[in-house]
Amino acid sequence: MIILDDDTRFMKAALDEARRAMESDEVPIGAVVVCNGRIIGRGHNLTETLADVTAHAEMQALTAAAATLGGKYLADCTLYVTVEPCLMCAGAIGWAQVKRIVYGCADPKRGYSTITARQPFHPRATITSGILADDCAALMQQFFRSKR
């Protein structure tokens, strides 16, 4: 199926971003924004590097995609992120009107679905989870094991 093949390919790109975060001693979360089969925004966590609690991977990728398109709305785009977005990022994704959200592994402590029963995304957005979930979770586990 083409969508699943694309989902795997683009999630691998998000995982590459997550590895870049880990190399900088950041929590290894990566994201890419795709429009018409092309990556138009990339990001990984930069909260430590920038000393900015809002510098999450999703926020970086959304900002880069908006700059590429020249506007704040990403209505024809798909966001791929390695870990379920937090409530802050989910809100930004909703405001950007991202059409489709694809994430790897769930975040049972800080993921949006744990914190709110309401759908924070645009009403027409679709959500796909579990794409390369084991790879995404393994990267997070490896990072946090190294911190203990």
Salt bridges, closest charged atoms under 4 A:
ASP6 OD1 - ARG9 NH2 3.31
ASP7 OD2 - ARG100 NH2 2.76
ASP16 OD1 - ARG19 NH1 3.08
GLU17 OE2 - ARG20 NH1 3.47
GLU17 OE2 - ARG42 NH1 3.79
GLU17 OE1 - HIS44 ND1 2.89
ASP25 OD1 - LYS147 NZ 2.47
